[in-house]
Each structure stands twice: as C-alpha cells, then as structure tokens.
Amino acid sequence: MSARASTVTAVPFDATAPARRGGQAKGQQTRAAILEAALGLASQIGLEGLSIGALAEVTRMSKSGVFAHFGSREELQISVIREYHARFEDEVFFPAMREARGLPRLADMFERWLKRVSVEIDAGCIYISGAVEFDDRPGPVRDALVEMVQTWRNALERAIGLAIEAGHLRAETDRTQMLFEIHGLILALHHDARFLRHAGAIDCARRGFERVVEQHRAPRA
C-alpha cells in the first residue's frame, strides 16, 4: 500500500501566488464537495449510474459546472474510485501501520476493514459493487478499480509475509491462499449482511479470521 506523499520540489517565490491560490482553493473546495456527493451517489446506485447530469441534480449545480471539474463521466468515475481508496487508506491502512509487524498488524488491518464494511452495509462498498459492474468491461474505469483493489490486496499479502518472517505464522504458510481466504470472509460478510440481512454476519467473519490465523499459526507463537 503506497502512501500518497510525493517528492516536494522547491519553487521560487511569486508575489501573485496568494491571489491565485485563493481561486484555486475555492475551486478545490467545490471539487471536494462534488466528490463527496458523487461518493454518496455511487454507493447508492453504483459507479455505472454515476453521471454528470445526475450529480448536477444532486449538487444543484449546472452540468457545465460539474463538467468543468471533471471533463467527462469516465474521469468522474475514476476520481470517485481514487477518493474512495484514499479514505479507505486513511481509515484502514495507515492506522494499522502503527501496530507491531506480524499478527498484531494483520489482525488490526482485518478488524478495521471489518468495521468499515459494517458501516457500509446500508450504503454499499464501491470496491465490491464496482467489481460486479466492471468485471467484464475493459477500460480505464475498470483499470482504476483493479489498481486500487490490488494495491490493498498487496498490502494484506505483505502483512501476511511479515507475520511469517516474525515467526507468528508457519514458514510454509501459503500467502496467496491465506489472502484469498481473508478476502473471501469480507465478500461473504458483505453478501450475508447486505443481501440476506443476517444479523450475525460480522461475528461470523471475525470468527472466520481467527480460524484462518489458528490454522497457520506457528507452534511457538
């Protein structure tokens, strides 16, 4: 999981910058407000239902006003995916990095993921709904969605690897298989809690994770 920080390049002082930045700040605030509305809309009707017109109606802006910030429906969809991923990182990934390497970190990543999904039961998860919408539809939107989901899966797999290196999990643990089982628990939770409305789905997912860990736990751990 890569942080969003980037290399800072020094620029010469420009006396006209404050005035320009004021306009930029207002534009950024408007764009952020549009993205906020777009996220809520996409959670309810999916990425495919997201359009410049629908968003203009929700935000009470003109279509040209929304279009000016994104340029196309496709760019809007990709921006929503990236914003969702950024919030996912802030809520799940970065806080878990404060935990010790190994099982403590892996367990915290799963628990935070679990809590996020539990909040999204009524609203819907863009990762999961997007996968259903774009699984067989090649293009930039699908590519962006795959990139974000794969980034998170890579982070989980690295956490599993660190748990193996720390001696918390057996050396012969299959990282790919364990990742598959952990991700499967989240998909099953989303299905049972959102579609079937099973009240105990969250507890089932938590117990499932504990069983997966125990299956691979190193004897001395």
C-alpha positions as CSV (number, residue, x, y, z in Angstrom):
1,M,0.0,0.0,0.0
2,S,1.7,3.2,-1.1
3,A,1.4,6.4,0.8
4,R,0.1,9.4,-1.1
5,A,3.0,11.6,-0.2
6,S,5.2,12.7,-3.1
7,T,8.5,14.4,-3.6
8,V,8.4,18.1,-2.9
9,T,10.1,20.4,-5.4
10,A,11.1,23.9,-4.3
11,V,9.6,26.7,-6.4
12,P,10.7,30.4,-6.5
13,F,8.6,32.9,-4.5
14,D,5.8,34.5,-6.6
15,A,4.1,37.6,-5.1
16,T,1.0,36.9,-7.2
17,A,0.6,33.4,-5.8
18,P,-1.7,34.2,-2.8
19,A,-4.4,35.7,-5.1
20,R,-4.3,32.7,-7.5
21,R,-4.3,30.3,-4.6
22,G,-7.5,31.8,-3.3
23,G,-9.2,31.0,-6.5
24,Q,-7.6,27.5,-6.6
25,A,-8.7,26.9,-3.0
26,K,-12.3,27.8,-3.9
27,G,-12.2,25.5,-6.9
28,Q,-10.7,22.7,-4.8
29,Q,-13.4,23.1,-2.2
30,T,-16.1,22.9,-4.9
31,R,-14.5,19.8,-6.4
32,A,-14.3,18.2,-3.0
33,A,-18.0,18.9,-2.4
34,I,-18.8,17.4,-5.8
35,L,-16.7,14.3,-5.0
36,E,-18.4,14.0,-1.6
37,A,-21.8,13.9,-3.3
38,A,-20.5,11.6,-6.0
39,L,-19.3,9.1,-3.4
40,G,-22.7,9.0,-1.8
41,L,-24.4,8.7,-5.1
42,A,-22.1,5.9,-6.3
43,S,-22.6,4.0,-3.0
44,Q,-26.4,4.0,-3.6
45,I,-26.7,3.5,-7.4
46,G,-23.2,2.2,-8.3
47,L,-20.4,3.7,-10.4
48,E,-22.3,2.9,-13.6
49,G,-25.2,5.0,-12.5
50,L,-23.0,8.0,-11.9
51,S,-23.2,10.7,-14.5
52,I,-22.6,14.4,-14.8
53,G,-26.3,15.1,-15.1
54,A,-27.2,13.0,-12.0
55,L,-24.5,14.7,-10.0
56,A,-25.5,18.2,-11.2
57,E,-29.0,17.5,-10.0
58,V,-27.9,16.3,-6.5
59,T,-25.5,19.2,-6.0
60,R,-27.8,21.7,-7.6
61,M,-25.1,22.8,-10.0
62,S,-25.2,23.2,-13.7
63,K,-24.0,20.3,-15.9
64,S,-21.4,22.6,-17.3
65,G,-20.2,23.5,-13.7
66,V,-19.7,19.8,-12.8
67,F,-18.2,19.1,-16.2
68,A,-15.6,21.9,-15.7
69,H,-14.2,20.0,-12.7
70,F,-14.0,16.5,-14.3
71,G,-14.3,16.8,-18.0
72,S,-16.1,13.5,-18.6
73,R,-18.2,10.9,-17.0
74,E,-15.3,8.5,-17.1
75,E,-13.0,10.9,-15.3
76,L,-15.7,11.5,-12.7
77,Q,-15.9,7.7,-12.1
78,I,-12.2,7.3,-11.8
79,S,-12.0,10.3,-9.4
80,V,-14.6,8.7,-7.2
81,I,-12.7,5.4,-7.1
82,R,-9.5,7.2,-6.1
83,E,-11.2,9.3,-3.5
84,Y,-12.8,6.1,-2.0
85,H,-9.4,4.4,-2.0
86,A,-7.8,7.4,-0.2
87,R,-10.4,7.3,2.5
88,F,-10.0,3.6,2.8
89,E,-6.3,4.1,3.3
90,D,-6.9,6.7,6.0
91,E,-9.4,4.6,7.9
92,V,-7.9,1.1,7.5
93,F,-4.3,1.0,6.2
94,F,-2.4,3.9,7.8
95,P,-3.8,3.4,11.4
96,A,-2.9,-0.3,11.2
97,M,0.7,0.6,10.4
98,R,1.1,1.8,13.9
99,E,0.7,-1.8,15.2
100,A,3.7,-4.1,15.6
101,R,4.8,-6.1,12.5
102,G,3.3,-9.6,12.3
103,L,0.0,-10.8,13.6
104,P,-0.8,-7.6,15.6
105,R,-0.7,-5.6,12.4
106,L,-2.5,-8.2,10.2
107,A,-5.2,-8.6,12.8
108,D,-5.7,-4.8,13.1
109,M,-5.9,-4.4,9.3
110,F,-8.7,-7.0,9.2
111,E,-10.5,-5.6,12.2
112,R,-10.5,-2.1,10.7
113,W,-11.6,-3.5,7.4
114,L,-14.4,-5.3,9.1
115,K,-15.6,-2.2,10.9
116,R,-15.6,-0.2,7.6
117,V,-17.7,-2.9,5.9
118,S,-20.1,-3.0,8.8
119,V,-20.7,0.8,8.3
120,E,-21.1,0.3,4.6
121,I,-23.7,-2.4,4.9
122,D,-26.5,0.1,4.2
123,A,-24.6,2.3,1.8
124,G,-22.6,-0.3,-0.1
125,C,-18.9,-0.8,-0.9
126,I,-17.6,0.7,-4.1
127,Y,-14.9,-1.9,-4.4
128,I,-17.4,-4.8,-4.3
129,S,-20.2,-3.2,-6.3
130,G,-17.7,-1.9,-8.8
131,A,-16.2,-5.4,-9.3
132,V,-19.7,-6.6,-10.2
133,E,-20.3,-3.7,-12.6
134,F,-17.0,-3.8,-14.4
135,D,-15.7,-7.4,-14.1
136,D,-16.2,-8.0,-17.8
137,R,-16.0,-4.4,-19.1
138,P,-12.4,-3.4,-20.1
139,G,-11.5,0.2,-20.0
140,P,-9.9,3.0,-17.8
141,V,-12.6,2.8,-15.0
142,R,-12.1,-1.0,-14.6
143,D,-8.3,-0.5,-14.7
144,A,-8.5,2.1,-11.9
145,L,-10.7,-0.1,-9.8
146,V,-8.5,-3.1,-10.3
147,E,-5.4,-1.0,-9.4
148,M,-7.0,0.2,-6.1
149,V,-8.2,-3.2,-5.0
150,Q,-4.9,-4.9,-6.0
151,T,-3.0,-2.2,-4.0
152,W,-4.9,-3.2,-0.9
153,R,-4.5,-6.9,-1.5
154,N,-0.8,-6.4,-1.9
155,A,-0.7,-4.6,1.4
156,L,-2.5,-7.6,3.1
157,E,-0.2,-10.1,1.5
158,R,2.8,-8.1,2.7
159,A,1.4,-8.1,6.2
160,I,1.0,-11.9,6.0
161,G,4.6,-12.2,4.8
162,L,5.8,-10.1,7.8
163,A,3.8,-12.3,10.1
164,I,5.7,-15.3,8.7
165,E,9.0,-13.6,9.0
166,A,8.2,-12.7,12.6
167,G,7.6,-16.3,13.4
168,H,3.9,-15.7,14.1
169,L,2.7,-17.8,11.2
170,R,4.2,-21.1,9.9
171,A,7.1,-20.8,7.5
172,E,5.2,-22.9,4.9
173,T,2.1,-20.7,5.0
174,D,0.8,-20.1,1.5
175,R,0.4,-16.3,1.4
176,T,-1.8,-16.3,-1.7
177,Q,-4.1,-18.9,-0.2
178,M,-4.4,-17.1,3.2
179,L,-5.1,-13.8,1.4
180,F,-7.8,-15.5,-0.7
181,E,-9.5,-16.8,2.5
182,I,-9.3,-13.5,4.3
183,H,-10.7,-11.6,1.4
184,G,-13.4,-14.2,1.0
185,L,-14.5,-13.6,4.5
186,I,-15.2,-9.9,3.7
187,L,-17.1,-10.8,0.5
188,A,-19.2,-13.3,2.4
189,L,-19.9,-10.7,5.1
190,H,-21.0,-8.2,2.6
191,H,-23.3,-10.7,0.9
192,D,-24.9,-12.1,4.1
193,A,-25.2,-8.7,5.9
194,R,-26.3,-6.6,2.9
195,F,-28.2,-9.0,0.8
196,L,-29.5,-11.6,3.2
197,R,-29.6,-9.2,6.2
198,H,-28.2,-11.8,8.6
199,A,-27.6,-10.1,11.9
200,G,-24.7,-12.3,13.0
201,A,-22.6,-11.9,9.8
202,I,-20.0,-9.7,11.4
203,D,-19.3,-12.1,14.2
204,C,-19.1,-14.9,11.7
205,A,-16.5,-13.1,9.7
206,R,-14.5,-12.3,12.9
207,R,-14.5,-16.0,14.0
208,G,-13.6,-17.0,10.4
209,F,-10.5,-14.8,10.6
210,E,-9.5,-16.3,13.9
211,R,-9.8,-19.8,12.5
212,V,-7.7,-18.9,9.4
213,V,-5.0,-17.5,11.7
214,E,-5.0,-20.5,14.0
215,Q,-4.7,-22.8,11.0
216,H,-1.5,-21.1,10.1
217,R,-0.1,-20.1,13.5
218,A,3.4,-21.2,14.3
219,P,3.6,-23.5,17.3
220,R,5.8,-21.3,19.4
221,A,3.6,-18.2,18.6
